[in-house]
Amino acid sequence: MAAITKLTREEYLACFTPGMHSLKEDQGTTIDLKTYFLSIVEEEKLAVDFSSVDVPHVFRDTNKEYEHILVSYGPPNNFVVILLYKRKVHGFYLLDLKDEYGLTRTDS
């Protein structure tokens, strides 16, 4: 399993490149990230509602180097973003859209 690497906001933002696009369900990664996600949950002591864990979005840059896999885990507008670089785990970032973009908890 890949090392659990928590990215800073600056490191996370550096993983965006022009031309990020959403992938369809059958275009996403084939890497099994369940063990990695569970390790993040344990390390960060996240309160996870496992019945609501979902991967609603996967984004890839046009160079096909970075993939951003957003995992919703319970709290509205909160995601564990697992970042891949060249199909290998690069790290993760805890994204709270309320803090990042000023969304309210009822926004979707």
N, C-alpha and C positions, 0 to 999 in steps of 0.2 A: 504494500500500500504506500502511496505517496505521503511524504511528510505533510503534517498539518501546518500550513503557513497562512497566518492571518495578515492580510495586506492592509497597509495604511490607506487612507483616502487618496493620497497622492499616487500611491502605487496602483490602486484600483483605477483611477482616472487615466493613468498612463497606458492602460490596456485597451482604451478606446482608440479606434482608428477611423478615419473617414470611410463612410460606406458601410457601417454596421447594418445588417439586415436580419430580419426575423426568419427563422427556419421553420419549415413545416415539421410535423411530428416525425416523419420518416427520414428527415435529413439531419437530425441531431446526432450527437455523439453516440458511439457504440460502447463507450467506456462505462463500466459499472461503477457508479459513484455512491451507491448505497452505504458501503462501509465508510467511505470518506465523510459523507454527510453525517452518519451516526457518530463518528469521531469528533466532528465539529460540535455537534449537539452536546456531547459529553464534556468536551474541553471548555466550551463557552457557557455551559450550564443553562442552555436554552430551555424554556418552558415550551415544549412541543406538543401540539395536538396531532398525534400521528394519523388520526383519521382524516385530517385536512391537508396533509403533506401533498404537494402537487408541484409539477414543473410546468408552469403556465407559459414560460417564454425561454427560448434559446436564440441567442444572437451570434452571428459570425461576421467577421470583417471580410472585405472583398479580397484580401490577400490569403484568406483561409488559414490565418495563423492563430487568431484569438477566437475563442468561443466563450460566451457569457451564459451560464446556465442558472436561471433564477428559480430558486426553490422556495415556495411559500410554505410556511410551517405553522401557521396559526394566527398570530396577531395580524390584523389588517394592514396592508401596505408595508409589510416587513418581509424581507427575503434573505436567504443565504445565497449569495452569488458565488458560484464555483467557477473559477476562471481556468480555462485550458489555454496553453500555448503550444502550438504545433502538436495538438492531440494529446498532450500530457498535462497533468494537473500542475498549475502554476501557483494556486493559492485560493483563498476565499475572502469575501468581504461581506460584512453584515450591513445590508442596505435597508434603511428606514426612510421610506419616501416622504414621510411627514417631516423629518429632520432635513432631508436632502433638498426637497422641493416645496416644502410648506403645505403639503396635502393634509387634510383633516382625516381623522380615523374613519369617517364615513365615505370619503372619496373612494372611487375604484379605479 
